[in-house]
């Protein structure tokens, strides 16, 4: 039997000096294809994708004008370009997210199980290279609610979205019948450096000043000087 095809779906923007190489180095161990939207990067992010995904079919789409300020438009583009490749399983990662090491082996078993439409995982927000944050504002890792891996059903049309400019979700609202929780964990490094936290804080204040799409207290907590951190263990 042929193993199910896993397609990586990702959006990048000026990721060359961040985590892109590490993320793709791990992802290439288990993916069969990749669809990447380069949202008007001004660095060599696209070149890194081509380099790190050699010998893996890569569909790279480069936007000449960024859609970064309107997430829903960008996510819709990502989805349409991904399903255009006729995927079997879609794994949707950002350029600062990677699974723990055992994922490269265990994912083969996940996608081989019949009648499962997707898997939910726990997401750990790293506040350094070695520690993740855990408190009332940063507790994503306590819930199996993060859908990153789905089986694509072409008949699931038309696609509906949560129509918000920010925090619209990675996937459209899909009629997924059977979702499973996985104990595999995701490491999110988007908050791991002080300069990245400040950049994100300023971005949220600009794009969502009234916390219409998010949580005001969580936005403010980004700049906490003494958050509760826990050491990561593989």
GIWO-V145371 format. One record per residue. RES is the residue in three letters. SS is DSSP state (2 for helix, 1 for strand, 0 for the rest). OMEGA is omega as a letter, one per 40 degrees, with the letter a starting at -180 (* if undefined). Layout:
# GIWO-V145371
((RES	SS	OMEGA) (RES	SS	OMEGA))
This chain:
# GIWO-V145371
((UNK	0	i) (UNK	0	i) (UNK	0	i) (UNK	0	i) (UNK	0	i) (UNK	1	a) (UNK	1	i) (UNK	1	i) (UNK	1	a) (UNK	1	i) (UNK	1	i) (UNK	1	i) (UNK	0	i) (UNK	0	a) (UNK	0	a) (UNK	0	a) (UNK	0	a) (UNK	0	a) (UNK	0	a) (UNK	2	a) (UNK	2	a) (UNK	2	a) (UNK	2	a) (UNK	2	i) (UNK	2	i) (UNK	2	a) (UNK	2	a) (UNK	0	i) (UNK	0	a) (UNK	0	a) (UNK	0	i) (UNK	0	a) (UNK	1	i) (UNK	1	i) (UNK	1	a) (UNK	1	i) (UNK	1	i) (UNK	1	a) (UNK	0	i) (UNK	0	i) (UNK	0	i) (UNK	0	i) (UNK	0	a) (UNK	0	i) (UNK	2	a) (UNK	2	i) (UNK	2	i) (UNK	2	i) (UNK	2	i) (UNK	2	a) (UNK	2	a) (UNK	2	a) (UNK	0	i) (UNK	0	i) (UNK	0	i) (UNK	0	i) (UNK	1	a) (UNK	1	i) (UNK	1	a) (UNK	1	a) (UNK	1	a) (UNK	1	i) (UNK	0	i) (UNK	0	i) (UNK	0	a) (UNK	0	i) (UNK	0	a) (UNK	0	a) (UNK	0	a) (UNK	0	a) (UNK	2	a) (UNK	2	i) (UNK	2	a) (UNK	2	i) (UNK	2	i) (UNK	2	i) (UNK	2	i) (UNK	2	a) (UNK	2	a) (UNK	2	i) (UNK	2	a) (UNK	2	a) (UNK	2	i) (UNK	0	a) (UNK	0	a) (UNK	0	a) (UNK	0	i) (UNK	0	i) (UNK	1	i) (UNK	1	i) (UNK	1	a) (UNK	1	a) (UNK	0	i) (UNK	0	a) (UNK	0	i) (UNK	0	a) (UNK	1	i) (UNK	1	i) (UNK	1	i) (UNK	0	a) (UNK	0	a) (UNK	0	a) (UNK	2	a) (UNK	2	i) (UNK	2	a) (UNK	2	a) (UNK	2	i) (UNK	2	i) (UNK	2	a) (UNK	2	a) (UNK	2	i) (UNK	2	a) (UNK	0	a) (UNK	0	i) (UNK	0	i) (UNK	0	a) (UNK	0	a) (UNK	1	a) (UNK	1	i) (UNK	1	a) (UNK	1	i) (UNK	1	a) (UNK	1	a) (UNK	1	a) (UNK	1	a) (UNK	1	i) (UNK	0	i) (UNK	0	i) (UNK	0	a) (UNK	0	a) (UNK	1	i) (UNK	1	a) (UNK	1	i) (UNK	0	i) (UNK	0	a) (UNK	0	a) (UNK	0	a) (UNK	0	a) (UNK	0	i) (UNK	2	a) (UNK	2	a) (UNK	2	a) (UNK	0	i) (UNK	0	a) (UNK	0	a) (UNK	1	a) (UNK	1	a) (UNK	1	a) (UNK	1	a) (UNK	1	i) (UNK	1	a) (UNK	0	i) (UNK	0	a) (UNK	0	a) (UNK	0	a) (UNK	0	i) (UNK	0	e) (UNK	0	a) (UNK	0	i) (UNK	1	a) (UNK	0	i) (UNK	0	a) (UNK	0	i) (UNK	0	a) (UNK	0	i) (UNK	0	i) (UNK	0	a) (UNK	0	a) (UNK	0	a) (UNK	0	a) (UNK	0	i) (UNK	0	i) (UNK	1	a) (UNK	0	i) (UNK	0	a) (UNK	0	a) (UNK	0	a) (UNK	0	i) (UNK	1	i) (UNK	1	i) (UNK	1	i) (UNK	1	i) (UNK	1	i) (UNK	1	a) (UNK	1	i) (UNK	1	i) (UNK	1	i) (UNK	1	a) (UNK	0	a) (UNK	0	a) (UNK	0	a) (UNK	0	a) (UNK	0	a) (UNK	2	a) (UNK	2	i) (UNK	2	i) (UNK	2	i) (UNK	2	i) (UNK	2	a) (UNK	2	i) (UNK	2	a) (UNK	2	i) (UNK	2	i) (UNK	2	i) (UNK	2	i) (UNK	2	a) (UNK	2	a) (UNK	0	a) (UNK	0	a) (UNK	0	a) (UNK	0	i) (UNK	0	a) (UNK	0	a) (UNK	0	a) (UNK	0	a) (UNK	2	a) (UNK	2	i) (UNK	2	i) (UNK	2	a) (UNK	2	a) (UNK	2	a) (UNK	0	a) (UNK	0	i) (UNK	0	a) (UNK	0	a) (UNK	0	a) (UNK	0	i) (UNK	0	a) (UNK	1	a) (UNK	1	a) (UNK	1	i) (UNK	0	i) (UNK	0	i) (UNK	0	*))
